[in-house]
């Protein structure tokens, strides 16, 4: 099949054409993966039945051979006939085993014992084997960048305006910390995904006919696929497990989008403090040859715009009438796209940041635009500390005078005899800040290192 005949951009643009990404995501997020994990759960059931003596080990071995031969195509063909996907899957297994094995396929289970459990198992495996290594690589990249630039002077910005001096590394440390918190939540919620094997309404009706300990039986089946049972279930397991997991991913996606926005803005022509790597053969515009657009950061923001709203659907999927309705059966099938979108964006962000160029000249030029004004805050604080009766208003008027006359703020300050008694009390370090605004960075560099060490210890050691 020609991938360009497909509808989803993932197939023809972001996913199938990239072999490395395809090989990582397909075993967990594809439709083949969905069916493969349901088959694993069906096999887990028969294995436990054999351990408990309900069926023979030969039956379990027979079912194992059968599930390894079932294809997605034959499941779908079966569904076309009977209009039920899980029964079609069970039938595909039954078609490949002997009559003595047939009764034990899907024994005592309902469809969502298989579906809910398989979803939890594959998302848990995806998180541990694929997603976490990728986001941890991004975290390492951010830490390395923050450390490299921890002493690189930069003007801090609030409301889009020049504020106080920081360092570029300090700006990156914000994202080290925010992403670090999100990674912990992804790890925790991914590990806490739960399955169920409690029957059509969750009361263990069918399994209790055969087992005196149906809850223990459930634990044993789920253990085969690396899961624990939900504390309570109906026909479906408690939806908050998956809701919390997807929320942790979407929250992390928001951090990526914010970082992408900051990086994109720092590449504006009039700012130009950083730059994405630009290949010699790369084209920025179809009509303007000089353009070098921040396409990678823009793509991450664009992906977030697509997938963040899907969180609303996940929240709505928490609602199911009584012991079950089917209002989440279609919507939940799109969750793998959200996970794939996040993974692709993390991967893109890592690649882009590893090749990021920091323009030291432009960073300093931008800082110099208002470096004489950034001392307004320390002037105000120092005067107030020495009991000036209205320090904030005084400094505000002084800044207006500086802007109107073009004279340096510090010159106007030191020429004003009315504040001489206060200035005489200044320490040497306070005077140095007023004379050298670039030193007014607080503990930006130190804080950057503290944050990097914290998240290295919590995530990477």
ABEGO torsion letter per residue (X at the ends): XBAAABABAAAAAAAAABAAAAAAAAAAABAAAAAAAAAAAAAAAAAAAAAAGABBAAAAAAAAAAAAABBAAAAAAAAAAAGBAAAAAAAAAAAABBAAAAAABGBGBBAAAAAAAAAAAAAAAAAAAAAAAAAAAAAAAAAAAAAAAAABBBBBBBGGBBBBBBBAAAAAAAAAAAAAAAAAAAAAAAAABBBBBAEAAGAGAAAAAABABAAAAAAAAAAAAGBBBBABBBABBBAAAAAAAAAAAAAAAAAAAAAAAAAAAAABAAAGABBBBBBAABBABAABAABBBBAAAAAAAAAAAAAAAAAAAAAAAABBBEAEBAAAAAAAAAAAAAAAAAAAAAAAAAAAAAABBBBAAAAAAAAAAAAAAAAAAAAAAAAAAAGBABAAAAAAAAAAAAAAAGBBAAAAAAABAAAAAAAAABBAAAAAAAABAAABAEAAAAAAAAAAAAAAAAAAX
